[in-house]
């Protein structure tokens, strides 16, 4: 039953996150919130963060069966792969935290003009934040191959892949041929693929 609850929690997170990120919903919120809409991303980010923290709290406090007893080599591989995952996440968070979190509105920062990022990590993959996230969740599973870790890693992977599909459609609308050319040269998540 706890595994079904975990799957349901991730599905609900994905649904709420998608609805709140949907441009039609954001337009409706703009109409309702008027001049307070500038705080929408901040509320959205806080809501998403609290949801993820609640799911992770449940995930890591539940008792879960190991699928196999992993070897020392698997633990070393998981630890070694988690290092680039954390580096990627820290680099992406440093670059995008103010814009993605909505905190920039509290700092009275002027909005940044949208441009297609093709430097730094974006030279290697189109979605470095997702690359780091997926690498980290699968490292957690490899470190501790429990059913709960497998479920969370699979749910996060599925939702990320669906999210990328819609995000790329939005990026094509925003940047047109420039994004199409970029996408033809730079892999989505894994360098070299």
MIDOSE-1310 file (N, C-alpha, C; in nm, 2 decimals, decimal comma, always signed):
residues 193
xxxx	+0,08/-0,12/+0,00/+0,00/+0,00/+0,00/+0,09/+0,13/+0,00; +0,20/+0,12/+0,08/+0,28/+0,24/+0,08/+0,35/+0,27/-0,05; +0,37/+0,17/-0,13/+0,43/+0,19/-0,27/+0,33/+0,25/-0,36; +0,20/+0,21/-0,35/+0,10/+0,28/-0,43/+0,08/+0,42/-0,39
xxxx	+0,09/+0,45/-0,26/+0,09/+0,59/-0,21/+0,20/+0,67/-0,27; +0,32/+0,61/-0,27/+0,44/+0,68/-0,33/+0,42/+0,71/-0,47; +0,37/+0,61/-0,55/+0,35/+0,63/-0,69/+0,24/+0,74/-0,71; +0,14/+0,74/-0,63/+0,03/+0,84/-0,64/+0,08/+0,98/-0,60
xxxx	+0,17/+0,98/-0,50/+0,22/+1,11/-0,46/+0,31/+1,17/-0,58; +0,39/+1,09/-0,64/+0,46/+1,14/-0,76/+0,37/+1,18/-0,87; +0,27/+1,10/-0,90/+0,18/+1,13/-1,01/+0,10/+1,26/-0,98; +0,06/+1,28/-0,85/-0,01/+1,41/-0,81/+0,09/+1,53/-0,83
xxxx	+0,21/+1,51/-0,78/+0,31/+1,61/-0,80/+0,33/+1,65/-0,95; +0,34/+1,55/-1,03/+0,36/+1,57/-1,18/+0,24/+1,65/-1,23; +0,12/+1,61/-1,19/+0,00/+1,67/-1,24/-0,01/+1,82/-1,20; +0,01/+1,84/-1,07/+0,00/+1,98/-1,02/+0,11/+2,06/-1,08
xxxx	+0,23/+2,01/-1,09/+0,34/+2,09/-1,14/+0,31/+2,12/-1,29; +0,25/+2,03/-1,36/+0,22/+2,06/-1,50/+0,11/+2,16/-1,52; +0,01/+2,15/-1,44/-0,10/+2,24/-1,44/-0,05/+2,38/-1,41; +0,03/+2,39/-1,30/+0,07/+2,52/-1,26/+0,17/+2,59/-1,36
xxxx	+0,24/+2,50/-1,44/+0,33/+2,55/-1,54/+0,27/+2,58/-1,67; +0,15/+2,53/-1,69/+0,07/+2,54/-1,82/+0,04/+2,69/-1,85; +0,08/+2,73/-1,97/+0,06/+2,87/-2,01/-0,08/+2,92/-2,00; -0,18/+2,83/-2,03/-0,32/+2,87/-2,01/-0,36/+2,90/-1,87
xxxx	-0,31/+2,82/-1,78/-0,34/+2,84/-1,64/-0,27/+2,97/-1,59; -0,15/+2,99/-1,64/-0,07/+3,11/-1,59/-0,15/+3,24/-1,65; -0,20/+3,23/-1,77/-0,28/+3,34/-1,82/-0,40/+3,37/-1,73; -0,47/+3,26/-1,69/-0,58/+3,27/-1,60/-0,54/+3,34/-1,47
xxxx	-0,43/+3,29/-1,41/-0,38/+3,35/-1,29/-0,34/+3,50/-1,30; -0,29/+3,53/-1,42/-0,26/+3,67/-1,45/-0,38/+3,76/-1,44; -0,49/+3,71/-1,49/-0,62/+3,78/-1,49/-0,67/+3,79/-1,35; -0,65/+3,69/-1,27/-0,70/+3,69/-1,13/-0,61/+3,77/-1,04
xxxx	-0,48/+3,76/-1,05/-0,38/+3,82/-0,96/-0,34/+3,96/-1,00; -0,36/+4,00/-1,12/-0,33/+4,13/-1,17/-0,19/+4,17/-1,14; -0,17/+4,28/-1,07/-0,03/+4,32/-1,04/+0,05/+4,24/-0,94; -0,02/+4,14/-0,87/+0,04/+4,05/-0,78/+0,10/+3,93/-0,86
xxxx	+0,07/+3,92/-0,99/+0,11/+3,81/-1,07/+0,27/+3,79/-1,07; +0,33/+3,90/-1,05/+0,48/+3,89/-1,04/+0,53/+3,80/-0,94; +0,45/+3,77/-0,84/+0,48/+3,67/-0,73/+0,44/+3,53/-0,77; +0,38/+3,51/-0,88/+0,33/+3,37/-0,91/+0,44/+3,27/-0,91
xxxx	+0,55/+3,30/-0,98/+0,66/+3,20/-0,99/+0,72/+3,17/-0,85; +0,72/+3,27/-0,76/+0,77/+3,25/-0,63/+0,68/+3,15/-0,55; +0,55/+3,17/-0,56/+0,45/+3,09/-0,50/+0,45/+2,95/-0,56; +0,46/+2,94/-0,69/+0,47/+2,81/-0,76/+0,59/+2,73/-0,72
xxxx	+0,71/+2,80/-0,71/+0,83/+2,73/-0,67/+0,82/+2,69/-0,52; +0,77/+2,77/-0,43/+0,75/+2,73/-0,29/+0,66/+2,61/-0,28; +0,55/+2,61/-0,35/+0,45/+2,50/-0,35/+0,52/+2,37/-0,40; +0,59/+2,38/-0,51/+0,66/+2,26/-0,57/+0,76/+2,21/-0,47
xxxx	+0,84/+2,30/-0,41/+0,94/+2,26/-0,32/+0,89/+2,19/-0,20; +0,78/+2,24/-0,14/+0,72/+2,18/-0,03/+0,66/+2,04/-0,06; +0,60/+2,03/-0,18/+0,55/+1,90/-0,23/+0,66/+1,80/-0,24; +0,77/+1,84/-0,31/+0,88/+1,74/-0,33/+0,94/+1,70/-0,19
xxxx	+0,95/+1,80/-0,10/+1,01/+1,77/+0,03/+0,92/+1,67/+0,11; +0,79/+1,69/+0,09/+0,69/+1,60/+0,16/+0,70/+1,46/+0,10; +0,71/+1,45/-0,03/+0,73/+1,32/-0,09/+0,86/+1,25/-0,05; +0,97/+1,33/-0,05/+1,09/+1,27/-0,01/+1,09/+1,23/+0,14
xxxx	+1,03/+1,31/+0,22/+1,01/+1,27/+0,36/+0,94/+1,14/+0,37; +0,83/+1,12/+0,30/+0,76/+1,00/+0,31/+0,85/+0,89/+0,25; +0,91/+0,91/+0,14/+0,99/+0,81/+0,07/+1,10/+0,76/+0,16; +1,18/+0,85/+0,23/+1,29/+0,81/+0,30/+1,26/+0,77/+0,45
xxxx	+1,13/+0,79/+0,49/+1,09/+0,73/+0,62/+1,02/+0,60/+0,61; +0,98/+0,56/+0,49/+0,91/+0,44/+0,48/+1,01/+0,32/+0,48; +0,96/+0,21/+0,52/+1,05/+0,09/+0,52/+1,03/+0,03/+0,38; +1,14/+0,00/+0,31/+1,13/-0,05/+0,18/+1,23/-0,17/+0,16
xxxx	+1,18/-0,27/+0,09/+1,26/-0,39/+0,06/+1,37/-0,36/-0,04; +1,49/-0,42/-0,01/+1,60/-0,42/-0,10/+1,57/-0,51/-0,22; +1,59/-0,47/-0,34/+1,57/-0,56/-0,45/+1,69/-0,66/-0,47; +1,81/-0,62/-0,43/+1,92/-0,71/-0,42/+2,02/-0,64/-0,33
xxxx	+2,12/-0,72/-0,28/+2,22/-0,67/-0,19/+2,33/-0,62/-0,29; +2,35/-0,49/-0,29/+2,45/-0,44/-0,39/+2,59/-0,46/-0,34; +2,68/-0,47/-0,44/+2,82/-0,49/-0,41/+2,89/-0,36/-0,38; +3,02/-0,38/-0,33/+3,10/-0,26/-0,30/+3,13/-0,19/-0,43
xxxx	+3,14/-0,26/-0,54/+3,17/-0,19/-0,67/+3,05/-0,11/-0,71; +2,93/-0,15/-0,69/+2,81/-0,08/-0,72/+2,80/+0,05/-0,63; +2,83/+0,03/-0,50/+2,84/+0,15/-0,41/+2,94/+0,25/-0,46; +3,06/+0,21/-0,50/+3,16/+0,30/-0,54/+3,12/+0,37/-0,67
xxxx	+3,06/+0,29/-0,76/+3,01/+0,35/-0,89/+2,90/+0,46/-0,86; +2,81/+0,43/-0,77/+2,71/+0,52/-0,73/+2,77/+0,65/-0,67; +2,86/+0,63/-0,58/+2,93/+0,75/-0,52/+3,00/+0,83/-0,62; +3,08/+0,76/-0,71/+3,15/+0,83/-0,81/+3,06/+0,91/-0,91
xxxx	+2,95/+0,85/-0,95/+2,86/+0,91/-1,04/+2,78/+1,02/-0,98; +2,77/+1,02/-0,84/+2,69/+1,12/-0,78/+2,77/+1,25/-0,77; +2,90/+1,24/-0,78/+2,99/+1,37/-0,78/+2,96/+1,45/-0,90; +2,96/+1,40/-1,03/+2,92/+1,49/-1,14/+2,78/+1,53/-1,13
xxxx	+2,69/+1,44/-1,08/+2,55/+1,48/-1,07/+2,54/+1,61/-0,98; +2,60/+1,61/-0,87/+2,59/+1,72/-0,77/+2,66/+1,84/-0,84; +2,77/+1,83/-0,90/+2,84/+1,94/-0,97/+2,75/+2,00/-1,07; +2,68/+1,92/-1,15/+2,59/+1,97/-1,26/+2,47/+2,04/-1,19
xxxx	+2,42/+1,98/-1,09/+2,30/+2,05/-1,02/+2,34/+2,18/-0,95; +2,46/+2,18/-0,89/+2,50/+2,31/-0,83/+2,53/+2,42/-0,94; +2,59/+2,38/-1,05/+2,62/+2,47/-1,15/+2,49/+2,52/-1,21; +2,39/+2,43/-1,24/+2,27/+2,47/-1,30/+2,19/+2,56/-1,20
xxxx	+2,19/+2,52/-1,07/+2,12/+2,60/-0,97/+2,18/+2,74/-0,96; +2,31/+2,75/-0,96/+2,37/+2,88/-0,95/+2,33/+2,97/-1,07; +2,33/+2,91/-1,19/+2,30/+2,99/-1,31/+2,15/+3,03/-1,31; +2,06/+2,94/-1,27/+1,92/+2,96/-1,29/+1,83/+2,98/-1,16
xxxx	+1,89/+2,97/-1,05/+1,81/+2,98/-0,92/+1,72/+3,10/-0,91; +1,78/+3,22/-0,93/+1,70/+3,34/-0,92/+1,59/+3,35/-1,01; +1,61/+3,31/-1,14/+1,50/+3,32/-1,24/+1,40/+3,21/-1,22; +1,44/+3,09/-1,19/+1,35/+2,98/-1,18/+1,27/+2,98/-1,05
xxxx	+1,33/+3,02/-0,95/+1,27/+3,02/-0,81/+1,17/+3,13/-0,79; +1,18/+3,24/-0,86/+1,09/+3,35/-0,84/+1,15/+3,45/-0,74; +1,26/+3,41/-0,67/+1,31/+3,50/-0,57/+1,36/+3,63/-0,62; +1,39/+3,64/-0,75/+1,43/+3,76/-0,82/+1,33/+3,87/-0,80
xxxx	+1,20/+3,84/-0,78/+1,10/+3,95/-0,76/+1,12/+4,02/-0,63; +1,17/+3,94/-0,53/+1,19/+4,00/-0,40/+1,32/+4,09/-0,40; +1,41/+4,06/-0,49/+1,53/+4,14/-0,50/+1,52/+4,26/-0,59; +1,40/+4,28/-0,64/+1,37/+4,39/-0,73/+1,46/+4,40/-0,85
xxxx	+1,50/+4,28/-0,90/+1,58/+4,26/-1,02/+1,50/+4,28/-1,14; +1,56/+4,34/-1,24/+1,49/+4,36/-1,37/+1,48/+4,22/-1,44; +1,37/+4,20/-1,51/+1,36/+4,07/-1,58/+1,47/+4,05/-1,68; +1,52/+3,93/-1,69/+1,62/+3,90/-1,79/+1,56/+3,87/-1,92
xxxx	+1,62/+3,93/-2,03/+1,57/+3,91/-2,16/+1,59/+3,76/-2,20; +1,49/+3,69/-2,25/+1,50/+3,55/-2,29/+1,60/+3,54/-2,40; +1,69/+3,45/-2,39/+1,78/+3,41/-2,49/+1,81/+3,26/-2,49; +1,85/+3,21/-2,60/+1,88/+3,07/-2,60/+2,02/+3,04/-2,55
xxxx	+2,03/+2,98/-2,44/+2,16/+2,95/-2,38/+2,22/+2,83/-2,45; +2,35/+2,85/-2,50/+2,42/+2,75/-2,57/+2,56/+2,74/-2,52; +2,59/+2,80/-2,41/+2,73/+2,79/-2,35/+2,73/+2,71/-2,23; +2,85/+2,69/-2,17/+2,86/+2,62/-2,05/+2,81/+2,48/-2,06
xxxx	+2,73/+2,43/-1,97/+2,68/+2,29/-1,97/+2,59/+2,27/-2,09; +2,53/+2,38/-2,14/+2,44/+2,37/-2,26/+2,51/+2,34/-2,39; +2,64/+2,35/-2,39/+2,72/+2,30/-2,51/+2,71/+2,15/-2,52; +2,69/+2,09/-2,40/+2,70/+1,94/-2,40/+2,56/+1,87/-2,40
xxxx	+2,47/+1,93/-2,33/+2,33/+1,88/-2,33/+2,23/+2,00/-2,32; +2,11/+1,98/-2,38/+2,01/+2,08/-2,38/+1,95/+2,11/-2,24; +1,95/+2,01/-2,16/+1,88/+2,02/-2,03/+1,97/+1,97/-1,92; +2,07/+2,05/-1,88/+2,17/+2,00/-1,78/+2,10/+1,98/-1,64
xxxx	+2,01/+2,06/-1,61/+1,94/+2,05/-1,48/+1,87/+1,91/-1,47; +1,81/+1,87/-1,57/+1,74/+1,74/-1,58/+1,85/+1,63/-1,58; +1,96/+1,65/-1,65/+2,07/+1,55/-1,66/+2,12/+1,52/-1,51; +2,15/+1,63/-1,44/+2,20/+1,62/-1,31/+2,10/+1,55/-1,21
xxxx	+1,97/+1,59/-1,23/+1,87/+1,53/-1,14/+1,85/+1,38/-1,17; +1,84/+1,34/-1,30/+1,83/+1,20/-1,33/+1,95/+1,12/-1,29; +2,07/+1,17/-1,31/+2,19/+1,10/-1,26/+2,19/+1,08/-1,11; +2,15/+1,18/-1,04/+2,15/+1,17/-0,89/+2,04/+1,07/-0,84
xxxx	+1,92/+1,08/-0,90/+1,82/+0,98/-0,85/+1,86/+0,84/-0,88; +1,92/+0,81/-1,00/+1,96/+0,68/-1,03/+2,08/+0,64/-0,95; +2,17/+0,73/-0,91/+2,28/+0,70/-0,82/+2,23/+0,66/-0,68; +2,12/+0,73/-0,63/+2,06/+0,69/-0,51/+2,01/+0,55/-0,51
xxxx	+1,94/+0,52/-0,63/+1,89/+0,38/-0,64/+2,01/+0,28/-0,65; +2,11/+0,31/-0,72/+2,23/+0,22/-0,73/+2,30/+0,20/-0,59; +2,30/+0,31/-0,51/+2,36/+0,30/-0,38/+2,28/+0,21/-0,29; +2,14/+0,23/-0,30/+2,05/+0,16/-0,21/+1,94/+0,11/-0,30
xxxx	+1,95/-0,01/-0,36/+1,85/-0,06/-0,46/+1,72/-0,11/-0,39; +1,65/-0,02/-0,33/+1,53/-0,05/-0,27/+1,41/-0,03/-0,37; +1,30/-0,09/-0,34/+1,18/-0,07/-0,42/+1,14/+0,07/-0,42; +1,14/+0,14/-0,31/+1,10/+0,28/-0,30/+1,19/+0,37/-0,39
xxxx	+1,32/+0,34/-0,38/+1,42/+0,42/-0,46/+1,39/+0,39/-0,61; +1,36/+0,27/-0,65/+1,33/+0,24/-0,79/+1,20/+0,31/-0,83; +1,10/+0,31/-0,75/+0,98/+0,37/-0,79/+1,00/+0,52/-0,80; +1,07/+0,59/-0,71/+1,09/+0,73/-0,72/+1,17/+0,76/-0,84
xxxx	+1,28/+0,69/-0,86/+1,37/+0,72/-0,98/+1,29/+0,70/-1,11; +1,21/+0,60/-1,12/+1,13/+0,57/-1,24/+1,02/+0,68/-1,26; +0,96/+0,72/-1,15/+0,86/+0,83/-1,16/+0,92/+0,96/-1,20; +1,03/+0,99/-1,14/+1,10/+1,12/-1,17/+1,15/+1,12/-1,32
xxxx	+1,20/+1,00/-1,36/+1,25/+0,99/-1,50/+1,13/+1,00/-1,60; +1,02/+0,94/-1,57/+0,91/+0,95/-1,66/+0,85/+1,09/-1,67; +0,84/+1,15/-1,55/+0,78/+1,29/-1,55/+0,88/+1,39/-1,62; +1,01/+1,37/-1,60/+1,11/+1,45/-1,66/+1,10/+1,44/-1,81
xxxx	+1,09/+1,32/-1,86/+1,09/+1,29/-2,00/+0,96/+1,36/-2,06; +0,85/+1,35/-2,00/+0,73/+1,41/-2,04/+0,74/+1,56/-2,04; +0,80/+1,61/-1,93/+0,82/+1,75/-1,92/+0,91/+1,81/-2,02; +1,01/+1,74/-2,06/+1,10/+1,78/-2,17/+1,03/+1,79/-2,30
xxxx	+0,94/+1,70/-2,33/+0,87/+1,70/-2,45/+0,79/+1,84/-2,46; +0,72/+1,87/-2,36/+0,64/+2,00/-2,36/+0,73/+2,12/-2,35; +0,84/+2,11/-2,28/+0,93/+2,23/-2,27/+1,00/+2,25/-2,40; +1,03/+2,15/-2,47/+1,09/+2,17/-2,60/+1,00/+2,23/-2,70
xxxx	+0,87/+2,19/-2,70/+0,77/+2,26/-2,78/+0,76/+2,41/-2,75; +0,77/+2,44/-2,63/+0,77/+2,58/-2,59/+0,89/+2,65/-2,63; +1,01/+2,59/-2,63/+1,13/+2,65/-2,67/+1,13/+2,67/-2,82; +1,07/+2,58/-2,90/+1,06/+2,60/-3,04/+0,97/+2,72/-3,07
xxxx	+0,86/+2,73/-3,00/+0,78/+2,85/-3,02/+0,85/+2,98/-2,99; +0,93/+2,97/-2,88/+1,00/+3,09/-2,84/+1,12/+3,13/-2,93; +1,20/+3,03/-2,96/+1,32/+3,06/-3,04/+1,32/+3,01/-3,18; +1,22/+2,94/-3,22/+1,20/+2,90/-3,37/+1,32/+2,82/-3,42
xxxx	+1,36/+2,85/-3,54/+1,47/+2,78/-3,61/+1,60/+2,77/-3,53; +1,63/+2,87/-3,45/+1,75/+2,88/-3,37/+1,75/+2,76/-3,28; +1,63/+2,73/-3,21/+1,63/+2,61/-3,12/+1,63/+2,48/-3,20; +1,57/+2,48/-3,31/+1,57/+2,35/-3,39/+1,71/+2,32/-3,44
xxxx	+1,79/+2,41/-3,48/+1,92/+2,39/-3,52/+2,01/+2,35/-3,40; +1,99/+2,42/-3,29/+2,06/+2,38/-3,16/+2,03/+2,24/-3,12; +1,90/+2,20/-3,12/+1,85/+2,07/-3,08/+1,91/+1,96/-3,18; +1,93/+2,00/-3,30/+1,99/+1,90/-3,39/+2,14/+1,87/-3,37
xxxx	+2,20/+1,96/-3,30/+2,35/+1,95/-3,27/+2,38/+1,90/-3,13; +2,29/+1,93/-3,04/+2,32/+1,91/-2,89/+2,23/+1,80/-2,84; +2,28/+1,70/-2,78/+2,18/+1,60/-2,73/+2,10/+1,65/-2,61; +1,99/+1,58/-2,59/+1,89/+1,62/-2,49/+1,94/+1,61/-2,35
xxxx	+1,99/+1,49/-2,31/+2,03/+1,46/-2,17/+2,17/+1,41/-2,15; +2,21/+1,33/-2,25/+2,34/+1,25/-2,23/+2,44/+1,30/-2,34; +2,55/+1,35/-2,29/+2,65/+1,40/-2,39/+2,69/+1,28/-2,48; +2,70/+1,31/-2,61/+2,74/+1,21/-2,71/+2,62/+1,12/-2,77
x	+2,50/+1,13/-2,71/+2,39/+1,05/-2,76/+2,29/+1,14/-2,83
